Amino acid sequence: MKRLITAAAHRPWLVFTVTLFITLSAALQLSALRIEISAEGMMVNHPEVVADYKESLQTFGSDAVTVIYLEDEGLLQPANLTAIRQALRRIEAIPRVSHTTSLFSVRYLRTENGYVYTRPYLESIPQSQNQVEEITNAALLNPLIERNLLSRDGTVMAINLYLDMQDYHRGFDEAVSRALDEAIAPLRSRLRQVFHLGDPSIRTGISKQIRNDLKIILPLSLSVLALTLWLIFKRSCVALIPLLTAGVSVVWTLGVMAVMEIPVNVMTSIIPALLIIIGSTEDIHLIAEYRSGIRAGLTRLDAIRSMANYMGTAILLTFFTTSLGFLSIALNRIDLLQQFGLVTAVGLAFNFLLTSTLVPACLQGLSRDDCGGHLSAGTSFSSAAEKLFSWQSRHPRRLFLVLALVMLVSAYWSTRIEVNNSVMDYFPASSSLPEQAAQIRDKLSGIQTLTILINGIDGAFLKSANIQQLHKLQQQLEAQAEFEKSFSFADFISVVHSGIDGERADKAPLPESDELIEGYMSLLGHASAKAFVSPDFNQARIIVRHGIESSKQLNQAVEEIVEFAEQSLDSSLKMKITGSSYLNSQAADYMADSQSRSLIMILGVIFVLITLLLGNAKIGLVAVLSNLFPIVALFGIMGFFNIALDTGTVMVAAIALGVCVDHSMHFMVRYQRLMDSGSSQLDSLLQTIRHESKPIITTSLALGLGFTTLAFSAFPPVSQFGILSALVMLLALIGTFVLIPLTLKFCDTHLDTARTETNIQPIL
C-alpha cells in the first residue's frame, strides 16, 4: 500500500494519463445507461417461492392488473356509457394490451322463457332509468363484478386491463402510460374523476422521481462537499482533490453499470451521491496527514512518504470494511438491494484506487504554499476532544453506566421495529398515486393481489365437494378484515349455475351435482374460466384483492389462512400462497434476517481483521464494541419513532457500520503504532486524540452534511436513509472518542484514575 502511494507520487503524469484514458472510455458508455423499474426487483429472490409464482403465471396468467377508474354520480347515464365504450375501444386498440374485463365484456348469464342468454351486461347501452337499475342490480349479484368492476353504490366503474409483457423493453411503461392517458382523456371533462393505476403508471412515476433526484441530489451533494472541504482546508486547489477522485469514481462506476446492463433504479440512483459523500473521507485523512508533514518542514515527497507510512494501512482497512458493509447488502434476496450492494462496492474499489494514486499525484503537483496553513477549526476540535477525554478519565464508571443504560434502552426499543416493503412508500404524501390507490381500495377493492393455489388430483375441481372447499376458504377470507375481495372458480360456477337455472337469490348458489359442473364446462369450455382453474382441473386459483401495506400485517393474515387450511380443508387438497404482494412481504422478512446476518458477519470480520493486522485481540474487541454502539442506538431511535425497516432504511446499519469503522480504524492504527514505539497507554491515547480528532471530526461533519442532502430525495425511504445515516455519523463520534478510550482504560489494569488526571496536558 505504501509503495503504491509513493509510486504514484513519483510518476504523477502517468497516473493522470491512465486516469484520463479510463475516464473517457467510461464516459463513452454512459449513453447506454438506462432507467428501469421492475416490480420483480422488489420481490424476494428465493428459488422455491419464485418457482411457485412463475407456475401461477404460466397456468393462469398475470395477477397484475391495471385499473381504469371511472367515477361520477351519473356514471351509468346513456351518454356517459357511450363515451366510456368509445374509450374502451381505444384502450383495446393499444398494441400492448392483452385483454380487458369490464361490464362491456363480462357475460350476463340468464335464462328467460327457456332460453339462455350470454350477452355482456352492457352489450347494449340502457336507455331508461329502469334498465340502468335492472342491469346494476343484476351485476352486483355477480361476485366477479361486485367491488371489482362496479362499486356497491353504482358510482364507480372499473375497466381491468392486462398487458402482454413478452415484449417488455425500455420505454414500455412510459409508452403504455401515455397511450392510456390519451385513450381516457375525453372522459376527464365528462366524468368527475378518471385515472389509471397499475404497474406502468407506478413504474413511470418512480422513473420520473429518479430523474428529478438525479437533477437535485447529485449537484446538491457536490455543492455541500465542496463547501465543507473549503471550510476545512481554506485552499481551493486542495479542496478540489476529493471532488476529483469522487467525480471520477462516479463516472467509472456508471460506465461499468452501462457495460454490465445494470439499470438505474430506485436504489442504484443514489450510488453517485454516496460515492461523492463517502469517497471523500479518506482523501481528507490523507491530505490532513500530508499537510502536517509540510508544516513540520518536510519536502513534498518526504511528506507523501510520511503520509503513506502513517495512513497506508488505515485506508486499506477502511476500504475493506466499508466495502464489506455494502457487500453484505448484496446477500439480501431482493434484486434491487443485491444490485445496489454490488455496484456500490465496485464504486468504492474504484474510489480506493483513485485515492491511493490520484491524491499523491495531485499533492506532488501542488506547491508548499498551496498545502500549507491549518485545518479550519482544527485546534478547537482537538481541544474539545482532549477536554472530553480529561472529563471521562475523571468519571469513567459514571460514564460507563450512562452508556450501558443508553444501550439497554436502545436495545429494548429496537425490538419494536416493524418490517415493511410497500411500493406506495416510494411516493411522498404529495404524490397522487397513493391517494388513487386508497380510492380504489375504498370504492372497489385493493389493487394489490394475493394468489392462493389449491392442488388436487383426478380432475378435482370438476367435483362439487372440492368447489365447496374453495367456497369455504373464501368465507374465511371474507371473515378476515385485512382482505377485501376474493375471486375463484367457485364464484364462476355459482354465476353460471344461477344464470342457467334461472335462480335469482342474493347469494348465487353452488351446484351439488358433479355432472352439472362437468356439463357447464363442456358447454362453456375451459377458456371461459382459465383465470381460475387449470386445463386439467387439478389446480384452482383464488385471487385475493387487498390494500394491506404493512408486510407484518400481511404475513400475519397469511398465517391465519395457512392455519385454517391445515385444520379445515380436505386433506386431499394442498395449498400454496404466492402473488406479487406476498413475494414483497416475504422480501421484507428476508431484509430483516439478512440485516442481522450482515451485521454479525461484519463485526466478526472486523474483529478478526484488526486482530490479525495489529496483532492485538484487545484492539479488535474494542473496535467491535465501539462500532456496535451507534448501530444499537440507531435501531433504538427507529423503534422509538416508529420508523419501519424497508428497502431504504435496511441499508443504514450495514452502511453505517462500514463507514463508522473507518474512524476506529484510523484511531486504532495510530494508537497501536504509538504503543509499539514504547509510549505509555495514556500518552498513546493523548497523541492519537490530538492527531486524529481533526480529520475524524471534520470527515464526520462532511459525511453528516452529505447524507443530509439525501433528505431532499423524492423517495421517502431514501430520505429517511439520509437522515438516519447523518445521525449515525454523529453517534459514531461518541463511539470513537468516548467508548474507545473508556474501553481501553477498563481493559488496562495498570492505568489508574490518578495517573490519568495528573498526566493530561492541554494542546495549546
Secondary structure, DSSP 8 states (H G I E B T S, - for coil): -HHHHHHHHH-HHHHHHHHHHHHHHHHTTGGG--B---GGGGSB--HHHHHHHHHHHHHH-----EEEEEE-TTTTSHHHHHHHHHHHHHHHTSTTEEEEESTTTSB--EEETTEEE--BTTSS---SHHHHHHHHHHHHT-TTTBTTTB-TTSSEEEEEEEE-GGG--TTHHHHHHHHHHHHHHHHHTTSSEEEEESHHHHHHHHHHHHHHHHHHHHHHHHHHHHHHHHHHHS-HHHHHHHHHHHHHHHHHHHHHHHHTT--B-TTGGGHHHHHHHHHTHHHHHHHHHHHHHHHTT--HHHHHHHHHHHHHHHHHHHHHHHHHHHHHHTTSSBHHHHHHHHHHHHHHHHHHHHHHHHHHHHHHHS-TTTT-S--TTHHHHHHHHHHHHHHHHHSHHHHHHHHHHHHHHHHHHHTT--B---GGGGS-TT-HHHHHHHHHHHHS--SEEEEEEEE-SSSGGGSHHHHHHHHHHHHHHHHSTTEEEEE-HHHHHHHHHHHHHT---SS----S-HHHHHHHHHHH-GGGGTTTB-TTSSEEEEEEEE----HHHHHHHHHHHHHHHHHHS-TT-EEEEE-HHHHHHHHHHHHHHHHHHHHHHHHHHHHHHHHHHHT-HHHHHHHHHHHHHHHHHHHHHHHHTT--B-TTTHHHHHHHHHHHHHHHHHHHHHHHHHHHTT--HHHHHHHHHHHHHHHHHHHHHHHHHHHHGGGG-SSHHHHHHHHHHHHHHHHHHHIIIIIHHHHHHHH-TT--HHHHHHH-----
